[in-house]
Amino acid sequence: MADSVNRTDAQARIAMWGVVVLALLLILWGAVVRATGSGLGCPDWPLCSGQVIPPFETAAVLEFTHRLLALFLTISMVRVLAWSWFGKGRMRDVRTILSIASVLLVAQIGLGAVTVITELPALLVGSHFAIGMLFLSLTVLAAVQVHSGSLSFHGLPKWRGIAALGGGLLVIISGAFVVGMAAGVACQGYLTCDGGSGFSRIMVEIHMGHRYSAYILAITIALLSGWRLRVDQGGAKWLGILAIALVAGQIAVGFAQVRMGLPDMLRVGHVFMASLIMATATALFFWPVTRYAQQPEAARAPAKSRIDTTAADLA
């Protein structure tokens, strides 16, 4: 019986991390579609130019591949959601999380269709990206629960974690509007704007708002990662190192793409690294802390037996 439960939980872990990987791939391919201007490669929905099989054109193939990835993700979500309601094992513990994530996925699909039909307005493009990131965060949360058997709620640095996740959401939303309003090169300076002509005040404010939120996120991630490295001797401490490295790389890529005029490769990398940061920060916050790491050294040392103590006293 125990072997059957362990096997079921192992299968659940694979299924949930598979959903996370698919969500990351979907965000990555969405960035490719956006960077190459292929968002209207299929001008209708759900068909592509009125066909089940898209025309053999680069924009159409890229956009239709994005839709196929969304289909695979939807099928995977239906599977794990049904498992959480009707199956056994740890998957039942994430029923609520998966239900909320499924609602977001349905909203995301509908919003994607509306975005295409209305020819990619900035507000809808930004909302589409933000909802996708929220969905990713929820699937990571569910995967951590299934993988570890519990979520870390006791002894958490709540203000650090909440600040990091809130900062991540702020960066995502502001970044989505930077992309949607084509404000990526509205400011050229590092600490100040130093923008050129031709950009409205609102575009400059959106661009700088994204930068300031990125700086705030970097500080909160550093605080959260530092806490994890200080108290946790388990494998999850490596999430802290990864989070710091990703944030540092993201800031460098952000400045590089502005200075180089938003080359497609850097734009794609910037969006994908944002999704990796969101996933890593979520896992970092909720992964259970290794218990013995928080105990003082004296508490972890084995207690002397009464015989040993008596012998020492006699000596």
N, C-alpha and C positions, 0 to 999 in steps of 0.2 A: 504493500500500500504506500509506504514511504517512498519507494523508488518511483512509483507512478506519479505521486505528487511532485517530486523533484523533476521528473521528466517533463511534466506539464508546465512547471514554472520555468524550466530552461527554454521550452518552446515559446512561452509567453515573452521572455526576455528578447529572444531573437525577433519575434513578431513586432514588439514595440520599438526596438532600435531600428528595425527595417522601416517602420513608418517615419522615424526621425530622419533616416538617410534619404528617403524619398522626398520628404519635405525640403531638405537642404538642396537636393538636386533640382527640385521644382523652382526654388528661389534662384539658384544659379542659372538655370536655363531662362528664367524670366528676365534676369539681368542681361543675358546674351540677346534676347529678343529686343529688349529696350535699347541696348547700346547700338545694335545694328539697324534700328529703325524698322523692325519687322512686326511691330505691334498690330499693324493692319494688313499683314501678309495674307490673312484670311479675313476679308471684310464682313463676313457674316458669321452666324453662330447657330447651332453647333457644327454645321457643315463648313467647308472651306471653298469659297467661290461657287457655292451650290453643289459641291461634289463631296462624296465620302472620302475619296483619295485626293489629296491636294494636288494642284498643278506642280510640276517639277520646276519650281522657282525657289530661289534661296529664301526669300522672305516668307513665302507660304510654308515651306518645309520647316523652317525654324519655329514659326508660330504654331503649326500643327503638332510638332514634336512636344511643344510646351503643353498643349492640350492633352496629348497622350499621357504625359507624365502626370498630369492632374487626374486623368482617369485611373491610372494605376494607383495613385495615392488614395483616391476615393474608394476603390475596391479594397485596399488594405485597411482603410479606416472602418469600412462596413464590417470586415472580418473581425477586427479587434473589438469593435463596439458590441457586436453580437456575442463574442466570447465573454466580454465583461458582464453581460446580462444573463447569459444562459450557460456559461462554462463554469469551470472550477479553478481553484488555485488563486494566485496573486492577482490575476487579471480582474477579478471581482472587486478588488480594492480600488481600482481606478475607474470605476463605472461613471462616477460623476464627472471626473476630469475629461474622460473621453466623450461623454455626452455634450459637454460644453464645446469641446474642440470640434465635434461633428457639426454643431450648429454654426460655428465659425466657418467650417469648410463649405457648408451649403451657401452661406452668405458670400463667401469668397468666389465660389463658382458663379453665382448669380451676378455679383458685382463685376466679375471678369467679362461676362456676356454683355452687360450694360456698357462697360467701358469700351468694348469693341464696337458695339452698335452706335454709340454716341461719339465715336472717333477720338478716344483717348483724352478726355478733358483732364486738366491737372488735378482737380480735387478727387476725381475717381481713381486716377492712377496712384495718388498718394494714399488714399484709403485702402486700395487693393493691396499695396505693399505692406501697410501697417497691420492689416488683418492677417496677412500671411505670416508675419513675424510673431504675432500673438498666438496663432495656431502652432507655430514651431515651438514656442516656449511651453505651451500646454502639453504637447506630445513629449517633450524632454522631461517635463515634470512627471508624466505618467510612466515613462521609461525608467526613471530613477526609482520610483516607487516599486515597480515590478522587479527591477534588477536587485535592489537592496532589501526589499521586504518592508521598508518603512521610509518615511520622510523625516528629515531632521527638523523638529519643532522646538525641542528643549535645549536650552543653552545656546541658541542661535544669537549671533550679533544682529538682532532684528533691524536696528536702524541702518547698519551697513548694507545688509542684504536688500532691504526695501529701497534704500537710496540707489543702489546699483541697478536693480531691476527697473525702478522708476526712471533713472537716468538713461538706461538703455531704451526704454519706450520713447522718451523724449527725443533722443537722437534719431530713432527710426522714423518717427512722425515728421520731425523737421527735415530729415534727409529726403523723405519721400516728397515733400513739397519743394525742396530744392530741385529735385529731378523733374517733378511735374511742371514746375514753372520755368525750367531751363535757367536756373540761377546759379549753376555750378561754377561759373567764372565771373560772377558779379564782383568778387573781391579777390585781389591778387596778393595782398600782403600776408605776412605770417601772423603777427599779433594784431595788426589793424587791418582795415579793409583795403585801402589803396585801390579802389575800384576804378575801372575806366568809365568812359561815357557810354551812354546808351542803355543803362540799367536804371530802372525805377527805384525809388526809395524802398518800396516794399520788397523788392527782390534782394536788395542789399541787406535789409533787416532779416529776411529769411535765411540768407546765406550765413550771416554772422551769428544768428540764433543757433543754427546748426553747429557752428564751430564751438560756441560757448557751451552748448549742451554736451559736445564731445569731450571738452576739457573736464567738465563736471563728472562725466561718466568715467574718464580715465582715473580721476582721484578716487571715486567710490569703488571702482574695481580694484585699485591698488590697496585700499583699506580692507576690502573683503578678502582679497587674496592673501594679504599679510596676516590677517586673523587665521585663515585656514592653515597657512604654513606654520604659524606659531603653535597652534593647539592640536593639529591633526598629524599623526605619524603614519596614517594609512595611505592607501593609494590615491585618495581623493585630493591630497595636497598637490598632486601634479596638475590638477585642474586650475589651481591658483597660478602656477607658473605659466600654464598655457594661456590663461586669461590675460595676464600681464603682457605676454609676448604678442598676443593678437591685438590688444588695444594699441600697443606701441607701433606695430606694423600698420594698423589701420590709419593712425594719425599720419604716418609717413606717406602712405599711399594717397591719403586725402590731399596733402600738400603737393605731392608730385603730380597728381592729375590736374590740379588747378594750374600749376606752373607750366605744364606741358599741353594745356588746351584740351583736357578731357579725352585722351585717347581711349578707344573702345576697350582695350585689354585692362587698363587700370580702372575704368568704370565698372566693369564686370567684377574685377577683383575686390573693389571697394564694397560693393553690395554683398558679395559672397562672404567676405570677412565680417561684415556686420551681422550676418546670420549666424556665423560661427561664434561670434562674441555673445550674442543673445542666448544661444544654446549652452555655451560654456558657463555663462553667468548664472543661468537657471540651475544647471546641474551643481555648480559650486555652492549655491545658496542652500539647496535642499538635500544634498547628499549627506547621509548620516555621518556624524563625527565619530571617529574611532574612539571608543570609550576610554581605553587606558591612556590615551594621549592627554586627557584632561586631568588625570590623577597625579598628585605629587609623587615624587620618587619614593618617599617613605611608604606611601600607601601601596605602591606596586611591589615593594620588597617583601619576600616571604617572611612571615612572622617566625621567631625562634620558638622551638618547642620548649615545654616546661622543663624537660630533662636538661636541654642545653643551657637554659637559663640558670637552673640550680647548680649545674656543674661550674658555670662561670662564677657564680656567687661564692661557691666553696673555694675556688681557686684564689 
